[in-house]
């Protein structure tokens, strides 16, 4: 997916449903749903046990994440930067491994 040539609005159209799913799945501590849009590399990091531990600790200490809070944490620029870094990483791995 070429995000470089997309506007913030176009990126948000892609990112908003993903973020909504992440927030709802985290609240429900639903691992399968939480990782459905992840790369294989990220799925290997966010195991079911890890997600449960992190979500329970977060919910105990801070309560539940609201969608408005999540939007402030993941601006279009930050999301774009993350996606670009992930693309570069995958290309580099293909070239050298």
Secondary structure, DSSP 4 states (H G I P E B T S, - for coil): ---TTS-HHHHHHHHHHHHHHHHHHHHHT-HHHHTTTS-HHHHHHS-HHHHHHHHHHHHHHH-PPPHHHHHHHS-HHHHHHHHHHHHHHHHHHHHH-
